[in-house]
Amino acid sequence: MPAEFMDAKTTAEYLNMSISAVYRDALGLVPYKFGRGRNAKIQFKVSEVMAWVRQQKLQ
């Protein structure tokens, strides 16, 4: 089964950005929070990241 979510590090690597840029700008993406407190994991939905990438296409 393919992964439905990817963490901020994987998202940053895929988009060739720094992790801090992904957190700071969030790229208009909705982050999903799994867990509570300091151990909470912030992840992004793969389909939403791919849709954002398609929107960046220059005409």
C-alpha distances in whole Angstrom, upper triangle without the diagonal:
4,7,9,12,14,17,20,21,18,19,22,22,20,23,25,27,28,26,29,29,26,27,30,30,26,26,27,23,23,22,20,21,20,22,26,29,29,25,24,21,21,18,17,15,13,14,18,18,18,20,22,22,23,26,28,28,32,34
4,6,9,11,14,17,18,14,15,19,18,16,19,21,23,24,23,26,26,22,24,27,26,23,23,23,20,20,19,18,20,18,22,25,28,27,24,22,19,18,15,14,12,10,11,15,15,14,17,19,19,20,23,24,25,29,31
4,6,7,11,14,15,12,12,16,16,14,17,20,21,22,20,23,23,19,20,24,23,20,20,21,17,17,16,14,16,15,18,22,24,24,21,19,15,15,11,11,9,8,10,13,13,13,16,17,18,19,22,23,24,28,30
4,7,10,13,15,13,12,16,17,15,17,20,20,21,19,22,22,18,19,22,21,18,18,18,15,14,13,11,14,13,17,20,23,23,20,18,14,13,10,9,6,6,8,10,11,12,14,15,16,18,20,21,23,27,29
4,7,10,12,10,9,13,14,13,15,18,18,18,16,18,18,15,15,19,18,15,16,16,12,12,10,9,11,11,14,18,20,20,17,14,11,10,6,5,4,5,8,9,10,11,14,14,16,18,19,20,23,26,29
4,7,8,6,6,10,11,10,12,14,15,15,13,16,16,12,13,17,17,14,15,16,12,12,10,10,12,12,15,18,19,18,16,14,10,9,5,5,6,6,10,11,9,12,14,14,15,18,19,20,22,25,28
4,6,5,6,9,10,11,12,14,13,13,10,13,14,10,11,15,15,12,14,16,13,12,9,9,10,11,13,16,17,15,13,11,8,6,4,6,9,10,13,13,11,14,17,16,16,20,21,21,24,27,30
4,6,5,6,9,10,10,12,10,9,6,9,10,7,7,11,12,10,12,14,11,12,9,10,11,12,15,17,17,15,14,12,9,7,6,7,10,11,14,13,11,14,16,15,15,19,20,19,22,25,28
4,5,5,6,9,10,10,9,8,6,9,11,9,10,13,14,13,14,17,15,15,13,14,14,15,17,19,19,17,15,14,11,10,9,10,13,13,16,16,13,16,18,17,17,20,21,20,23,26,29
4,5,5,6,9,10,10,10,9,12,13,10,12,16,16,14,14,17,14,15,13,14,15,16,19,21,21,20,18,16,13,11,9,9,11,10,14,14,11,13,16,15,15,18,20,19,21,24,27
4,5,5,6,8,8,9,8,11,11,8,10,13,13,10,11,13,11,13,11,13,15,16,19,21,22,20,19,17,13,11,8,7,9,9,12,11,8,10,13,12,11,15,16,16,18,21,24
4,5,5,6,5,6,5,9,8,6,9,12,11,10,11,14,12,15,13,15,17,18,21,23,23,21,20,18,15,12,11,11,13,12,15,14,11,13,15,13,12,16,17,16,18,21,24
4,5,5,6,8,8,12,11,10,13,15,15,14,14,17,16,18,16,18,19,21,23,25,25,23,22,20,17,15,13,13,15,13,16,16,12,13,17,15,13,17,18,17,19,21,25
4,6,8,10,11,14,13,11,14,16,15,14,13,16,14,17,16,18,20,21,24,26,27,25,23,22,18,16,13,12,13,10,13,13,9,10,13,12,10,13,16,14,16,19,22
4,5,9,10,12,10,9,13,14,13,12,10,13,13,16,15,18,20,22,25,27,27,25,24,22,19,16,14,12,14,12,14,13,9,10,12,10,8,12,13,11,13,16,20
4,7,9,12,10,10,14,15,14,14,13,16,16,19,18,20,22,24,27,28,28,26,25,24,21,18,17,15,17,15,17,16,13,14,16,14,12,15,16,14,16,18,21
4,7,8,6,7,10,11,11,11,11,14,14,17,16,19,20,23,25,26,26,24,23,22,19,16,15,14,17,16,18,17,13,15,17,14,13,16,17,14,17,19,22
4,5,5,7,9,10,11,11,12,16,15,17,16,19,19,21,23,24,23,21,21,20,17,15,15,15,18,18,20,19,15,18,20,17,16,20,20,18,21,22,26
4,5,5,6,9,10,10,12,15,14,15,13,16,16,18,20,20,20,17,17,16,14,12,12,12,16,16,19,17,14,17,19,17,17,21,21,19,22,24,28
4,5,5,6,8,9,12,15,14,16,14,16,17,19,20,20,19,17,18,17,15,13,14,14,18,19,21,19,16,20,21,18,18,22,22,20,23,25,29
4,5,5,6,7,9,12,12,14,13,17,18,20,22,23,22,20,20,19,17,14,14,14,17,18,20,17,14,17,18,15,15,19,18,17,20,21,25
4,6,6,5,7,10,9,11,10,13,14,17,20,20,20,18,18,16,14,11,11,10,13,14,16,14,11,14,16,13,13,17,17,15,19,21,24
4,6,5,9,11,10,11,9,12,12,15,17,17,17,15,16,14,12,9,10,11,14,16,18,15,14,17,18,15,17,20,19,19,22,24,28
4,6,8,10,11,12,11,15,15,19,20,20,19,18,19,17,16,13,14,14,17,19,20,17,16,19,19,16,18,21,20,18,22,24,27
4,5,7,9,11,11,15,16,20,22,22,22,21,21,19,17,14,14,13,16,17,18,15,13,17,17,13,15,18,16,15,19,20,23
4,5,5,7,7,11,13,17,19,20,20,19,20,17,15,11,11,10,12,14,15,12,10,14,14,11,13,16,15,14,18,20,23
4,5,9,10,14,16,19,22,23,24,23,23,20,18,14,13,11,13,13,14,11,9,12,11,8,10,13,11,11,14,17,20
4,7,9,13,16,19,22,23,24,24,24,21,18,15,14,11,12,14,14,10,10,12,11,8,11,13,11,12,15,18,20
4,6,10,13,16,19,20,21,22,21,18,15,12,10,7,9,10,11,7,7,10,10,8,11,13,12,13,16,19,22
4,7,10,13,16,17,19,19,19,15,14,10,9,7,8,11,11,8,9,13,12,11,14,16,15,17,20,23,25
4,7,10,13,14,16,16,15,12,10,6,6,5,8,11,13,10,10,14,14,13,16,18,18,19,22,25,28
4,7,10,12,14,15,14,10,8,6,5,6,8,11,13,11,12,16,16,16,18,21,21,22,25,28,31
4,6,8,10,11,10,6,6,5,6,9,11,14,16,15,16,19,20,19,22,24,24,25,28,31,34
4,7,10,11,9,5,5,6,8,11,12,15,18,17,18,21,22,22,24,26,27,28,31,34,37
4,7,9,7,4,6,9,11,14,16,19,21,21,21,24,26,25,27,30,30,31,34,37,40
4,7,6,5,8,10,13,17,19,22,24,23,24,27,28,27,29,32,32,33,36,39,42
4,5,6,9,11,15,18,21,24,26,25,25,29,30,28,30,33,33,34,37,40,43
4,6,9,11,14,18,21,24,26,25,25,28,29,28,30,33,33,33,36,39,42
4,6,10,13,16,19,21,25,24,23,27,28,27,29,32,32,32,36,38,42
4,7,10,13,16,19,21,20,20,24,25,24,26,29,29,30,33,36,39
4,6,10,13,15,18,17,17,20,22,21,23,26,26,27,30,33,36
4,7,10,13,16,14,14,17,19,18,19,22,23,23,26,29,32
4,7,9,12,11,11,14,16,15,17,19,20,21,24,27,30
4,6,9,7,7,10,12,11,13,16,16,17,20,24,26
4,6,5,6,9,10,11,13,15,16,17,20,23,25
4,5,5,6,9,10,11,12,14,16,18,21,24
4,6,5,6,9,10,11,12,15,16,20,22
4,5,5,6,9,10,11,13,15,18,21
4,5,5,6,9,10,11,13,17,19
4,5,5,6,9,10,12,15,18
4,5,5,6,9,11,14,16
4,5,5,7,9,13,15
4,5,5,7,11,13
4,5,6,9,11
4,5,8,10
4,6,9
4,6
4
